[in-house]
Amino acid sequence: MAQILVLTGSPSLRSRTAALAEHVAADLADDGHQVDVLHVRELPAQALLSADTADLEIAVAVRQVIAADAVVVATPIYKASYSGLLKVFLDLLPQSVLQGKLVLPLATGGTVAHLLAIDYGLRPVLVSLGARHIATGRFVLDSHIDHLSGGPVLVDETSRDCIARTVAAFRDSLGLVHDAAARALASA
């Protein structure tokens, strides 16, 4: 099974983005994958803002990304772009850290006007970090996420079905990427 890291880039303590990310993480863990969730907001702010990669917590977080077979990147969309908190963390990562990894971008926002932020804002940064296997991302409206009641996270049936299909496709792609990597190692 794969080692999957779920990154949440929301600065909010009670976050719809984090609730969605945790929902996806639980779904992947149910498949037997080793899934860890990293809430970037829990990293030391001073170390993040000063790009202090020697800070122990930052170094551990960077090693988690390096060690992962796949990465889910979840972010709220603010002003038509992914969060600045996520950007600060991504800027600390080694240039080719996502090479050979499957990446799933997830985004939340208040309006469908932000729908393309994944493809036009986040995807280019992921590619710049070496990602070549980027699964089709998913945008979910804030109003479709219940992050407070403890009940189902996705309250809208269409969003629930879309996320289920997105995770299923990610699962399938994870197997394909893993098989391709194994073939490449065997032929080397």
C-alpha positions as CSV (number, residue, x, y, z in Angstrom):
1,M,0.0,0.0,0.0
2,A,1.0,3.6,-0.6
3,Q,2.3,6.2,1.8
4,I,0.0,9.2,1.2
5,L,0.4,12.7,2.7
6,V,-2.6,15.1,2.8
7,L,-1.5,18.7,3.0
8,T,-4.1,21.3,4.2
9,G,-3.3,24.9,3.4
10,S,-6.1,26.6,5.3
11,P,-5.1,29.1,8.0
12,S,-8.4,28.7,9.8
13,L,-8.7,26.6,12.9
14,R,-12.3,25.5,12.0
15,S,-11.8,24.9,8.3
16,R,-14.0,23.5,5.6
17,T,-10.9,22.7,3.6
18,A,-9.4,20.7,6.4
19,A,-12.7,18.9,6.9
20,L,-12.7,17.9,3.2
21,A,-9.1,16.8,3.4
22,E,-9.7,14.7,6.5
23,H,-12.7,13.1,4.7
24,V,-10.6,12.2,1.7
25,A,-7.8,11.0,4.1
26,A,-10.2,8.7,5.9
27,D,-11.5,7.3,2.6
28,L,-7.9,6.5,1.5
29,A,-6.9,5.0,4.9
30,D,-10.0,2.7,4.7
31,D,-8.3,1.2,1.6
32,G,-5.3,0.3,3.7
33,H,-3.0,3.1,2.6
34,Q,-0.8,4.8,5.3
35,V,-2.2,8.3,5.3
36,D,-0.9,11.2,7.3
37,V,-2.5,14.7,7.4
38,L,-0.3,17.8,7.7
39,H,-2.1,21.0,8.6
40,V,0.4,23.7,7.5
41,R,-1.2,26.2,9.9
42,E,0.2,24.1,12.8
43,L,3.8,24.7,11.7
44,P,5.7,27.5,13.4
45,A,4.8,30.8,11.6
46,Q,8.1,32.4,12.1
47,A,10.0,29.5,10.6
48,L,7.6,29.3,7.7
49,L,7.8,33.0,6.9
50,S,11.6,33.2,7.3
51,A,12.0,30.0,5.2
52,D,13.9,28.4,8.1
53,T,14.3,24.8,6.8
54,A,16.6,24.1,9.8
55,D,13.6,24.4,12.2
56,L,12.8,20.9,13.4
57,E,9.1,21.0,12.7
58,I,9.7,22.4,9.2
59,A,12.3,19.8,8.5
60,V,10.0,17.0,9.6
61,A,7.2,18.3,7.4
62,V,9.5,18.5,4.4
63,R,10.7,15.0,5.0
64,Q,7.0,13.8,5.1
65,V,6.6,15.2,1.6
66,I,9.8,13.6,0.4
67,A,8.8,10.2,1.8
68,A,5.3,10.2,0.4
69,D,4.3,8.1,-2.6
70,A,1.4,10.4,-3.2
71,V,0.3,13.9,-2.0
72,V,-3.2,15.4,-1.7
73,V,-3.0,19.2,-1.7
74,A,-6.1,20.8,-0.2
75,T,-6.5,24.6,-0.2
76,P,-9.2,27.2,0.2
77,I,-9.4,29.6,-2.7
78,Y,-9.0,33.3,-1.7
79,K,-9.1,36.1,-4.2
80,A,-9.0,33.5,-7.1
81,S,-5.8,31.8,-5.9
82,Y,-4.7,29.1,-3.4
83,S,-3.8,30.2,0.1
84,G,-0.7,32.2,0.9
85,L,0.0,29.8,3.7
86,L,0.2,26.9,1.3
87,K,2.4,28.9,-1.0
88,V,4.8,29.7,1.8
89,F,5.1,26.0,2.6
90,L,5.5,24.9,-1.0
91,D,8.3,27.5,-1.5
92,L,10.3,25.6,1.2
93,L,10.2,22.3,-0.6
94,P,13.1,21.0,-2.8
95,Q,12.6,21.8,-6.5
96,S,11.8,18.2,-7.7
97,V,10.1,17.0,-4.5
98,L,7.0,15.8,-6.3
99,Q,8.8,14.0,-9.1
100,G,7.5,10.4,-9.4
101,K,4.6,11.1,-7.0
102,L,0.9,11.2,-7.8
103,V,-0.7,14.5,-6.7
104,L,-4.4,15.3,-6.1
105,P,-5.3,18.9,-5.8
106,L,-8.5,19.8,-3.9
107,A,-9.9,23.3,-3.4
108,T,-12.8,24.9,-1.6
109,G,-14.4,28.3,-2.1
110,G,-17.4,30.4,-1.8
111,T,-18.3,30.7,-5.4
112,V,-18.0,28.6,-8.6
113,A,-16.1,31.7,-10.0
114,H,-13.0,30.1,-8.3
115,L,-13.4,26.8,-10.1
116,L,-10.4,27.3,-12.4
117,A,-8.0,28.3,-9.7
118,I,-6.8,24.7,-9.4
119,D,-5.8,24.6,-13.1
120,Y,-4.5,28.1,-13.5
121,G,-3.0,28.8,-10.1
122,L,-2.1,25.6,-8.2
123,R,-1.3,23.2,-11.1
124,P,1.6,25.2,-12.4
125,V,3.2,25.3,-9.0
126,L,2.9,21.6,-8.6
127,V,4.5,21.1,-12.0
128,S,7.3,23.4,-11.0
129,L,7.9,21.0,-8.0
130,G,8.3,18.1,-10.4
131,A,4.8,16.7,-10.4
132,R,4.1,14.9,-13.7
133,H,1.2,12.7,-12.4
134,I,-1.4,15.2,-11.3
135,A,-4.9,13.6,-10.9
136,T,-7.9,15.6,-12.0
137,G,-8.5,18.0,-9.1
138,R,-11.8,18.8,-7.5
139,F,-13.4,22.1,-6.4
140,V,-16.1,22.0,-3.7
141,L,-18.3,24.9,-2.7
142,D,-18.0,25.9,1.0
143,S,-21.8,25.7,1.3
144,H,-21.6,22.0,0.5
145,I,-19.3,21.2,3.5
146,D,-20.4,20.8,7.1
147,H,-17.3,21.2,9.2
148,L,-18.9,21.8,12.5
149,S,-21.7,19.3,13.3
150,G,-19.8,16.1,13.4
151,G,-22.2,14.6,10.8
152,P,-21.4,13.9,7.2
153,V,-18.8,16.4,5.9
154,L,-20.3,16.7,2.4
155,V,-24.0,17.7,2.8
156,D,-24.6,18.1,-0.9
157,E,-25.2,14.8,-2.7
158,T,-23.7,16.0,-6.0
159,S,-20.5,17.1,-4.2
160,R,-20.4,13.8,-2.2
161,D,-20.6,11.8,-5.5
162,C,-18.0,14.0,-7.2
163,I,-15.5,13.6,-4.3
164,A,-16.2,9.8,-4.3
165,R,-15.4,9.6,-8.0
166,T,-12.4,11.8,-7.6
167,V,-11.0,9.6,-4.9
168,A,-11.7,6.5,-6.9
169,A,-9.9,7.9,-9.9
170,F,-7.0,8.9,-7.6
171,R,-6.9,5.4,-6.2
172,D,-6.8,3.9,-9.7
173,S,-4.1,6.3,-10.8
174,L,-2.1,5.5,-7.7
175,G,-1.9,1.9,-8.8
176,L,-0.9,2.8,-12.3
177,V,1.9,5.2,-11.2
178,H,3.1,2.6,-8.7
179,D,3.2,-0.1,-11.4
180,A,5.0,2.2,-13.8
181,A,7.6,3.0,-11.2
182,A,8.1,-0.7,-10.4
183,R,8.6,-1.5,-14.1
184,A,11.1,1.4,-14.4
185,L,13.1,0.0,-11.5
186,A,13.0,-3.5,-12.9
187,S,14.4,-2.4,-16.2
188,A,17.1,-0.3,-14.7
